[in-house]
């Protein structure tokens, strides 16, 4: 099983969007931490153990979605689709405003088109053998 952990970017705008997402998910009861991650990935090994798995292993990895990389366009499309899909929920959760989100979306489109834009998405995979 693989789970998104967080993103690290040169864009302050994307860092703010990530913060809104994490705080909103926590406020809606969809995360375990209002901090720098959803708090899910580091719980996976414990949940595997509780589910009766043995020989549990994990691996963290980064996916480079920086400007000009093979995954940049796909990641950008996914980012804006997620922001659009969760737009009203983040406002309802009280972690942002309509005005802030609209401003951030416009600025983010500019940032990801900058040749100096760097972004890494971090994931954790966990696996084991059912006992």
TIMI-290257 format. One record per atom (N, C-alpha, C): residue in one letter; residue number from 1; atom name; x, y, z. Coordinates in steps of 0.1 Angstrom, whole numbers, plus 5000, padded with zeros to 4 digits. Each point is the difference from the previous one (the first is absolute). Layout:
% TIMI-290257
a/NUM/CA/X/Y/Z
...
END
This chain:
% TIMI-290257
x/1/N/5008/4988/5000
x/1/CA/4992/5012/5000
x/1/C/5009/5012/5000
x/2/N/4996/5010/4992
x/2/CA/5008/5012/4999
x/2/C/4991/5012/5004
x/3/N/5006/5010/5007
x/3/CA/4992/5011/5005
x/3/C/5009/5013/4998
x/4/N/4993/5010/4996
x/4/CA/5006/5013/4998
x/4/C/5004/5006/5014
x/5/N/5011/5006/5001
x/5/CA/5004/5005/5013
x/5/C/5000/5016/4999
x/6/N/5008/5006/4992
x/6/CA/5000/5014/4999
x/6/C/5007/5004/4987
x/7/N/5000/5013/4997
x/7/CA/5007/5006/4989
x/7/C/5010/5010/5005
x/8/N/5011/5001/4994
x/8/CA/5010/5011/5003
x/8/C/5002/5007/4987
x/9/N/4999/5014/5000
x/9/CA/5000/5008/4988
x/9/C/5008/5013/5002
x/10/N/5005/5005/4990
x/10/CA/5006/5014/5000
x/10/C/4989/5010/5000
x/11/N/4988/4997/4998
x/11/CA/4989/5009/4999
x/11/C/4993/5003/5014
x/12/N/5001/5012/5005
x/12/CA/4992/5003/5013
x/12/C/4985/4998/4998
x/13/N/4996/5003/4987
x/13/CA/4985/4998/4997
x/13/C/4996/4986/5002
x/14/N/5008/4990/4994
x/14/CA/4997/4986/5001
x/14/C/5001/4995/5014
x/15/N/5009/5006/5008
x/15/CA/5002/4996/5014
x/15/C/4987/5004/5007
x/16/N/4995/5012/4997
x/16/CA/4987/5004/5007
x/16/C/4989/4992/4996
x/17/N/4999/4996/4987
x/17/CA/4989/4991/4995
x/17/C/5001/4987/5007
x/18/N/5012/4995/5002
x/18/CA/5002/4987/5007
x/18/C/4995/5001/5015
x/19/N/5004/5011/5006
x/19/CA/4996/5003/5014
x/19/C/4984/5000/5001
x/20/N/4994/5007/4991
x/20/CA/4985/5001/4999
x/20/C/4994/4986/4999
x/21/N/5006/4992/4991
x/21/CA/4995/4986/4998
x/21/C/5001/4992/5013
x/22/N/5012/5001/5006
x/22/CA/5002/4992/5012
x/22/C/4992/5004/5012
x/23/N/4998/5013/5002
x/23/CA/4992/5005/5010
x/23/C/4985/4997/4998
x/24/N/4996/5001/4987
x/24/CA/4986/4997/4997
x/24/C/4997/4986/5001
x/25/N/5009/4991/4996
x/25/CA/4997/4985/5002
x/25/C/4999/4997/5014
x/26/N/5009/5006/5009
x/26/CA/4999/4997/5014
x/26/C/4987/5005/5006
x/27/N/4996/5012/4996
x/27/CA/4988/5006/5005
x/27/C/4987/4992/4996
x/28/N/5001/4993/4989
x/28/CA/4989/4992/4995
x/28/C/5001/4986/5006
x/29/N/5010/4997/5008
x/29/CA/5002/4987/5006
x/29/C/5006/4990/4990
x/30/N/5007/5004/4990
x/30/CA/5006/4992/4990
x/30/C/5015/4998/5001
x/31/N/5005/5006/5011
x/31/CA/5015/4999/5003
x/31/C/5002/4998/5014
x/32/N/5012/4997/5004
x/32/CA/5003/4998/5014
x/32/C/5009/5010/5006
x/33/N/5004/5010/4991
x/33/CA/5009/5011/5004
x/33/C/4996/5012/4993
x/34/N/5001/5012/5006
x/34/CA/4998/5012/4994
x/34/C/5013/5007/4996
x/35/N/5011/4992/5001
x/35/CA/5013/5005/4998
x/35/C/5005/4999/4986
x/36/N/5012/4994/4998
x/36/CA/5006/5000/4987
x/36/C/4996/4988/4991
x/37/N/4992/4991/5005
x/37/CA/4995/4989/4993
x/37/C/4986/4996/5004
x/38/N/4994/4991/4993
x/38/CA/4987/4995/5004
x/38/C/5001/4991/5013
x/39/N/5012/4995/5003
x/39/CA/5002/4991/5011
x/39/C/4996/4986/4998
x/40/N/4998/4996/4987
x/40/CA/4996/4987/4996
x/40/C/5012/4991/4998
x/41/N/5009/5004/4992
x/41/CA/5011/4992/4995
x/41/C/5008/4994/5011
x/42/N/5003/5007/5011
x/42/CA/5008/4995/5010
x/42/C/4992/4991/5009
x/43/N/4987/4999/4999
x/43/CA/4992/4991/5007
x/43/C/4998/4986/4993
x/44/N/5003/5000/4987
x/44/CA/4998/4988/4992
x/44/C/5006/4987/5006
x/45/N/5013/5000/5004
x/45/CA/5005/4988/5006
x/45/C/4993/4995/5012
x/46/N/4995/5009/5009
x/46/CA/4992/4996/5011
x/46/C/4987/4994/4996
x/47/N/4994/5006/4990
x/47/CA/4987/4994/4995
x/47/C/5002/4987/4994
x/48/N/5011/4998/4993
x/48/CA/5003/4987/4994
x/48/C/5002/4989/5011
x/49/N/5007/5004/5010
x/49/CA/5002/4991/5012
x/49/C/4987/4997/5006
x/50/N/4991/5009/5002
x/50/CA/4987/4998/5007
x/50/C/4991/4992/4991
x/51/N/5002/5000/4987
x/51/CA/4992/4992/4991
x/51/C/5006/4986/4998
x/52/N/5011/4996/5008
x/52/CA/5005/4987/4999
x/52/C/5011/4997/4990
x/53/N/5006/5011/4995
x/53/CA/5011/4998/4991
x/53/C/5013/4998/5007
x/54/N/5009/4992/4994
x/54/CA/5013/4997/5006
x/54/C/5011/5005/4990
x/55/N/5012/5001/5004
x/55/CA/5011/5004/4992
x/55/C/4997/5013/4992
x/56/N/4995/5010/5008
x/56/CA/4996/5012/4994
x/56/C/5012/5009/4997
x/57/N/5000/5005/4988
x/57/CA/5011/5009/4995
x/57/C/4994/5012/4994
x/58/N/5008/5011/4999
x/58/CA/4996/5012/4995
x/58/C/5011/5007/4992
x/59/N/4996/5009/4991
x/59/CA/5010/5007/4993
x/59/C/4994/5014/4996
x/60/N/5008/5010/5002
x/60/CA/4996/5014/4996
x/60/C/5006/5003/4987
x/61/N/4993/5008/4992
x/61/CA/5006/5004/4987
x/61/C/4995/5014/4996
x/62/N/5007/5006/4991
x/62/CA/4997/5013/4995
x/62/C/4997/4999/4985
x/63/N/4990/5008/4996
x/63/CA/4997/5001/4986
x/63/C/5002/5014/4996
x/64/N/5010/5002/4990
x/64/CA/5003/5014/4996
x/64/C/4990/5004/4990
x/65/N/4993/5011/5003
x/65/CA/4990/5006/4991
x/65/C/5003/5014/4997
x/66/N/5013/5003/5000
x/66/CA/5005/5013/4997
x/66/C/4998/5004/4985
x/67/N/5001/5013/4998
x/67/CA/4999/5005/4986
x/67/C/5009/4992/4991
x/68/N/4994/4996/4988
x/68/CA/5008/4993/4990
x/68/C/5002/4986/5002
x/69/N/4995/4994/5011
x/69/CA/5002/4986/5002
x/69/C/4988/4992/4993
x/70/N/5002/4988/4998
x/70/CA/4990/4991/4993
x/70/C/4986/5001/5007
x/71/N/5000/5001/5013
x/71/CA/4988/5000/5008
x/71/C/4994/5014/5003
x/72/N/5007/5010/4996
x/72/CA/4995/5014/5003
x/72/C/4986/5003/4996
x/73/N/4997/4998/4987
x/73/CA/4987/5003/4995
x/73/C/4989/4992/5007
x/74/N/5002/4987/5001
x/74/CA/4990/4992/5007
x/74/C/4998/5004/5014
x/75/N/5011/5003/5007
x/75/CA/4998/5005/5014
x/75/C/4993/5013/5001
x/76/N/5003/5009/4991
x/76/CA/4993/5013/4999
x/76/C/4985/4998/4998
x/77/N/4996/4992/4991
x/77/CA/4986/4997/4997
x/77/C/4993/4994/5012
x/78/N/5007/4991/5007
x/78/CA/4995/4994/5012
x/78/C/4998/5010/5011
x/79/N/5010/5008/5002
x/79/CA/5000/5010/5011
x/79/C/4988/5009/4998
x/80/N/4998/5006/4988
x/80/CA/4989/5009/4998
x/80/C/4986/4993/5000
x/81/N/5000/4987/4997
x/81/CA/4987/4992/5001
x/81/C/4997/4998/5015
x/82/N/5010/4997/5008
x/82/CA/4997/4998/5014
x/82/C/4996/5013/5007
x/83/N/5007/5011/4996
x/83/CA/4996/5013/5006
x/83/C/4986/5004/4996
x/84/N/4996/4997/4988
x/84/CA/4987/5003/4995
x/84/C/4989/4991/5007
x/85/N/5003/4987/5001
x/85/CA/4991/4991/5007
x/85/C/4998/5003/5014
x/86/N/5010/5005/5007
x/86/CA/4999/5002/5015
x/86/C/4998/5015/5003
x/87/N/4999/5008/4990
x/87/CA/4999/5015/5002
x/87/C/4989/5003/5011
x/88/N/4988/4996/4998
x/88/CA/4989/5004/5009
x/88/C/5001/4993/5014
x/89/N/5006/4988/5000
x/89/CA/5002/4993/5013
x/89/C/5010/5007/5008
x/90/N/5011/5005/4994
x/90/CA/5010/5007/5008
x/90/C/4995/5013/5006
x/91/N/4991/5007/4992
x/91/CA/4994/5012/5005
x/91/C/4990/4997/5011
x/92/N/4992/4989/4998
x/92/CA/4990/4996/5011
x/92/C/5007/4996/5013
x/93/N/5012/4994/4998
x/93/CA/5008/4996/5012
x/93/C/5006/5011/5007
x/94/N/5000/5012/4994
x/94/CA/5004/5012/5007
x/94/C/5015/5002/4999
x/95/N/5007/4994/4991
x/95/CA/5015/5001/5000
x/95/C/5005/5010/4989
x/96/N/4990/5005/4992
x/96/CA/5004/5010/4990
x/96/C/4987/5007/4996
x/97/N/5002/5010/4991
x/97/CA/4988/5007/4994
x/97/C/5000/4999/4985
x/98/N/4988/5003/4994
x/98/CA/4999/5000/4986
x/98/C/5011/5009/4993
x/99/N/5001/5011/5006
x/99/CA/5010/5010/4994
x/99/C/5014/4995/5001
x/100/N/5004/4994/5011
x/100/CA/5014/4995/5001
x/100/C/5002/4989/4990
x/101/N/4990/4990/4999
x/101/CA/5002/4989/4991
x/101/C/5001/5005/4986
x/102/N/4992/5009/4996
x/102/CA/5000/5005/4986
x/102/C/5014/5006/4997
x/103/N/5005/5008/5010
x/103/CA/5013/5007/4998
x/103/C/5011/4989/4999
x/104/N/4999/4990/5009
x/104/CA/5011/4990/5000
x/104/C/5000/4992/4988
x/105/N/4988/4997/4994
x/105/CA/4999/4992/4988
x/105/C/5007/5007/4988
x/106/N/4997/5013/4999
x/106/CA/5006/5008/4990
x/106/C/5015/5001/5001
x/107/N/5005/5002/5012
x/107/CA/5014/5001/5003
x/107/C/5007/4986/4998
x/108/N/4993/4989/5003
x/108/CA/5006/4987/4999
x/108/C/5002/4997/4985
x/109/N/4990/5004/4992
x/109/CA/5002/4997/4985
x/109/C/5012/5007/4995
x/110/N/5003/5012/5005
x/110/CA/5012/5007/4996
x/110/C/5013/4993/5005
x/111/N/5000/4996/5013
x/111/CA/5011/4993/5006
x/111/C/5004/4987/4993
x/112/N/4991/4992/4997
x/112/CA/5003/4987/4993
x/112/C/5005/5001/4986
x/113/N/4998/5012/4994
x/113/CA/5005/5003/4986
x/113/C/5013/5006/5000
x/114/N/5006/5003/5012
x/114/CA/5013/5006/5001
x/114/C/5011/4989/4999
x/115/N/5010/5002/4991
x/115/CA/5010/4990/4998
x/115/C/5008/4997/5013
x/116/N/5000/5009/5009
x/116/CA/5007/4997/5013
x/116/C/4991/4993/5010
x/117/N/4988/4996/4997
x/117/CA/4991/4994/5009
x/117/C/5005/4985/5003
x/118/N/5001/4997/5013
x/118/CA/5004/4987/5005
x/118/C/4989/4995/5009
x/119/N/4996/4987/4998
x/119/CA/4990/4994/5009
x/119/C/5002/4985/5001
x/120/N/5001/4995/5012
x/120/CA/5001/4986/5003
x/120/C/4988/4996/5008
x/121/N/4993/4989/4996
x/121/CA/4990/4994/5008
x/121/C/5005/4987/5007
x/122/N/4997/4999/5013
x/122/CA/5006/4989/5007
x/122/C/4989/4990/5004
x/123/N/5003/4988/4998
x/123/CA/4991/4989/5003
x/123/C/5006/4989/5009
x/124/N/4992/4992/5006
x/124/CA/5005/4989/5008
x/124/C/4992/4987/4995
x/125/N/5008/4990/4997
x/125/CA/4994/4987/4997
x/125/C/5002/4990/5012
x/126/N/4990/4992/5003
x/126/CA/5001/4990/5011
x/126/C/4995/4987/4994
x/127/N/5006/4989/5004
x/127/CA/4996/4987/4996
x/127/C/5003/4990/5010
x/128/N/4994/4989/5000
x/128/CA/5003/4989/5009
x/128/C/4994/4987/4996
x/129/N/5001/4990/5007
x/129/CA/4995/4987/4998
x/129/C/4989/4997/5010
x/130/N/4988/4996/4995
x/130/CA/4989/4997/5009
x/130/C/5003/4988/5008
x/131/N/4999/5001/5013
x/131/CA/5004/4989/5009
x/131/C/4989/4990/5002
END
